[in-house]
Amino acid sequence: MRMAALVSDVRFQRFSELQSQPNLFRAVGRTYTETWHSAFLGWLLDPAGSHGLGTFPLKRFLAAAAGADIGPPDAMPAGFLSPDQLAAAAATRTFEDFDEDASIIVMPNENLSLEMKLDSGRVDVWIQVPEELDGPSGKTRPALQIIVEMKVDAGLGPAQCVRYADELERLAAAQPNLRVAAVFVARSDDLVADSTETTGDPRWYCLDFQALHDEVFLPCLEHPGVSPRMKVLIDHYLLNLRNPKGTRGRMAYTEEEKKLAREIYEAHKETFKDLAAILPDIPVIIAQGTTTEGGADTVPLELRTAAGTLAASSISDLMTQALRAIWTSGRHLPPLPYASGRKRFLVSTTPVHQDGSSFTSGRQLTTPTGEVIHFETNFSRPDGLKRVAKLLADAGVAVESAPVR
């Protein structure tokens, strides 16, 4: 009876419909082809592209990178754009006041599908912005060189991002009026605690496809100036992110899907618990990056620490064990709020993140001194495992080993 109630729920029917929408990328079997993704991004970021949006997509992309939850430190090597500088460029530069023969170059683009070849390798997307005249001050703003590395299904090569960042640093050193930035785009499950762990190098901004969906592509789709014919291409690309063909699953979710998933889970919680017991190898997902209690996963949640071995069935349970291990070992939490990224807190005295949003899947715990603290659990298992390990280390509890995903 409970299963019948689930499948006959109107919200479940709508959710199912959203999971099977056809798109061009899926029809031609190019869901995960990285060159297609980078070519599409290059087309959209090119102000001269046939989308009709001019510099709007480029500004949105730079703003999204500047506000990424995972990014480089504010103190960057000479020539590299700090998050504040990148945000300022997105907000204040026109990307139009160039010399007569100068223009923004984005490769690949719709007229030249080749990737830019550097000494360190081929770059997925290359963005070159000339020096720009600042009208009010009469000064010249520096040129910009931005590279984008995209990973849809494959992993990074050894020291790949280190080589790219090193080459950017050499370019900046040779041209005093040049500023550079490196942006890594991947699935949310492939982004971990910081840039170094994610790419092998601290100089990278790290975005997931969900951020691209929400902060770049969706605003472009809804922009009143978008070409009606090109709007169809953007729509199909977004559908591909939501409904790819293959085993790794989707790369982005709509707000409607997230809302429906939470409502369906709350209304049919007992049914999902029964399913989790019957089908132990299938996790029950209620939102991107969140697995319900009892949901299984291929990544074991186990940490061996100086305080003992922590083994858990969920991120919530692992966090609870970690916090108690800190207190029982005589250690103290790092100063709160404790950040797990540049926009989100992992542990705080209130369930509100740095950007003002509420904890997506927050839990609370009472400290030995009677204070109530809140912690976020909305992470994939690999990501959550690394964040908990970092919290323990920052609290002075040595982490001896953890499973490698």
N, C-alpha and C positions, 0 to 999 in steps of 0.2 A: 504493500500500500504506500509506504513512504517513497519508494522508487517511482511509482506511478505519479505521485504528487509532484516529485521533482521534475520529471520529463514533461509533465503537462503544465508546469508553471509558465506563464506568458513571458516572464523575464528569462527563463531558461531557453525558450524558443527563440527569443530575440538574440540572446547571447550566441546560440548555435548558428543563427543566420549570419552574424558578424564574423564567425570563424571560417566561413566558406565562400567569401566573395572572390570571384575570379579577377585576375589581373594579367596584363600583357607579359610581365616578367615570368610569371608562373607558367603561362601558356607556352612560351618558347624555351622553358627549362633553364632560365638564367637567373634563378632566385639568388644563388650564392656567388655568382661570378663577380669577383672583386673589380675587374676592369670595367664592368658595367656600372657598378656603384660609383667608382671614382669618376668615370666619364659623366655620369648624371650629375654628380656634385660639381664637377668642373663646369658643366654647362650652366648650372643654376648660379654659381658664384661669379660667372663672367658677366660684367655689366653690359657687354655687347651681345649677350645671348638673346635668342629669339623669344624668350619668356616675357619680355617687355617690362621687367621689373627694375631694370637699371642696377643701381648699387644697393638696393634694399636687401637682397639675399646675402651679399657680402657683409654688410653691417650687422645683420642678424647673426651670421655665423661667428663673427669676431666677438660680439657681445655674449653669445652662448659659450664660447671658449673661455672668455675672461671670467665668466661666472661658474665655470665647471666645478663640480664638487671635488674633483681630483685635479690638481694642477701644480705648477712649480712654486717654489717659495717666493715671497715678495722680493727678497734680495737675490737678483739674478746676475749671471755673468755679464760683463760689458757687452752692450749691443742687443741683449735679449729683452723683449718687452715684458715687464712685470704685469700681473693681472690688472692693476689700476691703470697702467699705461695702455694696455690692450683695450680695456673698457673705454678709456678716454678717446682712443682712436675711432672706435665704433660709434661713439656718441657725437664727436665734434668734427671729425674730418668729412669733407665733402666728397673726396675721391674723384674730384672733377677738375680742380684748378691746376692743371699741369701745363708744361710747355707745349707748344703747338704740335711737336712731333712725338709727344709722349702719351702713353695710355696704359691702363691696367692690363697686364697679361696674365691670363689664367690658362694653364695646360693640365689636362687635355681640355679642348673646347669643341664645339660642334663643327668647326671648320678644320681643326687639326687634332686628330684623336691620339696623337703620340704623347706618352708621358715624358716629363723632363728628365733627362739623364744627367746625373751628377757624378763626381768621382766616387761617391759613396754608394751609388746605385740609382735605380729609377724611382722617382718620387710619384706617388699616386696622384696628388694634386699640387700644383705649383702656382703660387699667387705672387705676382710682382707688382708693387705699387710705386710709381715714380715719386720723386720729391714733389711736395705740394706747397703752393704759396698760401700763407695765412694772411688773408686780406686785412683784417683789423690791425695786426701787428706789423705787417710787411715782412715778416720773417719766413724762412723756408722750413717747412716741416720735413722731417727725414723720410727717405724712401723706406718701404716695408718689403720684407721678403718672408713669406709664410709658406711652410710646407705642411701637407696633410698626409698622414699614413693611415690607410683604412684596412681593417681586418674583419672579414665577414665570417669566414669559416676556418682559414688557415692560421697558424701561429706565427709569431715573429721569428725571424732568423737570428742567429747568435750575434749579439751586439749591434743589431741592425739600427735601432734607434740611437744608439751611442754614436755610430758613424755619421748619421744624418745630422745630429745636433752638433757634433764636432765640426762638420763642414759649414753649418750655419755660423758657428762661432768664428771660423776662419774668414768667412765672407764679411762678417761685421767688423772684424779687426782690420781688414784691408780697405774698408769703406767707412770712414768715420760718420758719415751722414746716412747710415743704413741701420735699421732696427729689424730684428728677426724674431720669429716665433715658430714653434713646432706643435702641431695638433694631432693627437692620436684618436681615431674613431674606431670603436669596437662594440661588441655586445656587452650588455651590462654585467653578465657573468664573467667576462674576461677583464673587467676593471676591478682592481683590488684596493688596498688601503691607501696607497700613494703612487706618485708617478714612477718612482724608482722600482717598486715591486711590479708595477703594471708593464712598464716598457724597458726597464733596465737602466733608465737614465732620469734624473730629476728635472730636466729642462723642458719636459713635455706637459702640455695641457691635454687632459684625457676626457673625451666625451663619449657617451654611449649613443646608440641609435635612437633610444627613447628621447634623449635631449634634442637630437637633430629633428626628430619627428615633431616634438612639441614647440621648439623654439626657433626652428628655421623653416622646415618644409610646410608645416600647417599654416603659419602666418603668410607664407608666399601663396599658398593655395587660396587663402581668404582675402588676399590683397585685391583691392578694386582695379588695379592697373594690370593685373596679369592677363596675358593674351588668352582669349577663350580657347583657342586650339591647344595651346601649350598647357593650359590648366588641366586638361585631360591627362597629359603625361605625368604631371606632378601627382595627380590623384591616383594613378596606377602605381606609381612608385610607393606612395604611402600604403596602398593596399598590399603591396608586396612585403613591406616591412611588417605588416600585421598578419599576413597570411602566406608565408613563404612555403615552398614545396621542398621537403627534405626532412631530415631527422633532428636537426638542432632546434627547430621550432622558431617561433616568431621573435622579431627584434624590437617591436614597439606595440603599445596598447593605447587605445583611445580612452578618454575620460569616461565615456559611456560604458565601455567594457569593464573598467575598474569598478565603477559604481554598481553595475549589474552583478559582477562577480561577488562583491562583498554582500550585497543584498541576498543573492541566491544562497551563499554560504550560511549567512545568519538564519535564513528561513528554513534551511534544510541541513542544519549542522549534524544531526544524528545520522542522516543518510550518508553524508560524506565520511563520517567516522566508520560506518559499516563498510563502505567501499574501501577505505584505507586498510581495514582489517582483512577484507576478502582479497584485495589486490595490493599486497604489501610492496610491490616493486614500482607502483605508480604513485607519485606524490600528488597531493591535492593542492592545487595552486589557487589562491583566492585573490592574488594581486601580483604584479611583477616582482619577483625576488622574494616572495613570501610563501612559505610552505606551512600548511596547517599542522597542528599537533598530531602526531601519528603518521604523517606523511613520510615516506621513505625517500632516500636519495643515494646516489652512488658515492657521495663524499662522506666518509665517517667523521662525526664530530667528536674528535678525541684530541686532547692536549696533555702532554706529559710535562709537568712542571716540578719545580723544587718543592712545591707544596703537595705534590701527589698527582695522580692521573685524573683528569676530568673527562668523563665520557657522557655524552648527552644524546637525546633523540631529536632535539630542536635547538635553534639558535637561542630561543628564550631560556631553555633549561641550561644551555652552556653558559650564557651570560650570568644567570643566577649563581651557578656553581663558581664561576670565576670571581664574582664580587665577594662571595662568602670566603673563597680561598684567600683573597687579599686580606680580609679582616682577620681570619683565623691565624694567618701567618704573622700577624703583628704589623702588617704594612698598612698604608693609607692610600686612598684613591688620589689620582692626580687632581689638581685644582679643578673644580667644576664651574661652568660646564666643560665637559671633556669632548673635544671635537673628533669625529671620525672622518671628517673631510672638511672642505672649505665652506660648505653650506649646511652641513648637518651635524648635530651632536649625537654622540653615542650614549653618554650619561649626563644627566642634568638635574637640577632641583625642580625644574618645571618641564612638562612634556612639549616644549616648543623649540624648533630648530633655529639656527642662526639667521635663516632667511625669513623667519616669522611663521613658517608653516608648522602645523601640529605634527607630532610623532605619528607616523603611519600605522605602526603596530607597536605601540608603547606598552611597557610593563612597569610596575613599580615594586620597590623593595624597601624595607626599613633597615637602616644602618644600626650598628651596635649602640650608637648614641641616641637612637630614637628618631633620627631624621628620615623623612621619606624622600627617596630619590627615584628618578624615572630613567628608563633605558630603552633605546630603540632596538627592535628586532627585525625590521623589514630589510633583510639582506639575503642574498643567495647563500647557500651553505658554504661554498668556498670563500666568498667575500667575508661572511660573518666569522668564519674560523680565523682568518687573518686579523680581523679587527679586534677580536677578543684576545688573541695572542699579543697584539701590540698593547692593548690596555694592561694586560698582566705585566708585560715588560716595563711599561712606563710607571707602574705601581711598585716596581722592584721585585716582582716575582719572576724568577728566571724560567723561561720556557725552553725545555730541553729538546723537544721535538714535536712535530705535528705532521699528520699525513699530507703528502704532496698530491695535489689534484692532477 
